[in-house]
């Protein structure tokens, strides 16, 4: 009689260690450092801000329809507002005045 013909309930012992779960064999992932959460400048209609370096990139939301009717979203670069410039605007203007100052900054830097 061979071992493979033995009863199903009797396991073959090949080692004397406790069973290890598959999750314990997987390597642990290192945690990424938490990024700085900086407040974005207020949005103007048709524009949005994207974090870039030590400041913010202003981009325009544009939809282009191709000849076969497919709409594609384009996000062309408009201008870069450095962190120091934004800090200075926040220091000088509060609340709705800050939104107006940002809108004026956008108007000055958005040259079609």
Secondary structure, 3 states (H helix, E strand, C coil): CCHHHCCCCCCCCCCCCCCCCHHHHCCCCCCCCCCCCCCCCCCCCCEEEEECCCEEEEEECEEEECCCCCEEEECCEEEEEEHHHHHHHHHHCCCHHHHHHHHHHHHHHCCC
